[in-house]
Amino acid sequence: MSTINLLPEDYQQRRSQHRANVICMMLFGIVISSVGGAALVSERAGQNTRAVCERINTSYAEAAKLIDEMHHLEAKKRKMLQKAELSAALMERLPRSYVLAMVTNALPEGASLTSLKMSAAASMGGPKPRTKHARIVRQRGAAKSAARTVAVSLVLDGEAATDVQVARFIANLAKNPLTELVDLAYSRETQKKDGVVRRFRLTVRLMPNADALDGMPRRREQAAKAQEAPEVAMGGGA
């Protein structure tokens, strides 16, 4: 049985077209909503990403500041440790009072000091051994071989009546077992109110890692001889 459609064809076409338009508008709305939602989600994700990047950059900047401060503190610590090691070495091995006494005892009659400057420099121990055997020997040789070497220098300014007194002063300093080098910088005549004097300057370099105890071998020998003398006298009397 066939169905008879009594509606005009124009009406049916307009109705179909209207239906198609509605469906297209709905699809367009869905697409626009999806695009807008995706854009909104992307914008929020971008904001979160930028916020995270800002926090990371801030953290990196703070960490860089902390690292710089730590390096600065480490450099200060190393300098303070070097000064402490140098001061400890000078205080323990070579007191300033002993150096002053050594210089004063070396002065001949008629000569005097006008100034004394003392400086010290620290450097690491000798060169690294090249052979395995030498490395083993050095490791067994305690920490002295790898410790810092302390070199003490003196600059002495003084006055004397003659060059002979200056020469005696140099000779007395050179005889000391703690002295490595005595150098005369200058010696010249100077007119003063009470007459003509010779002003001189000496540069004295002490032995590396000089120890005040090393400067007393003669006293030890004299003390030993003094102890042996009574025994010899008693043996002769017997």
Secondary structure as GFF3:
##gff-version 3
##sequence-region A 1 238
A	DSSP	alpha_helix	9	93	.	.	.	ID=ss1
A	DSSP	alpha_helix	96	106	.	.	.	ID=ss2
A	DSSP	beta_strand	112	123	.	.	.	ID=ss3
A	DSSP	alpha_helix	132	140	.	.	.	ID=ss4
A	DSSP	beta_strand	149	160	.	.	.	ID=ss5
A	DSSP	alpha_helix	163	175	.	.	.	ID=ss6
A	DSSP	beta_strand	179	192	.	.	.	ID=ss7
A	DSSP	beta_strand	195	206	.	.	.	ID=ss8
A	DSSP	three_ten_helix	212	215	.	.	.	ID=ss9
A	DSSP	alpha_helix	217	237	.	.	.	ID=ss10
###
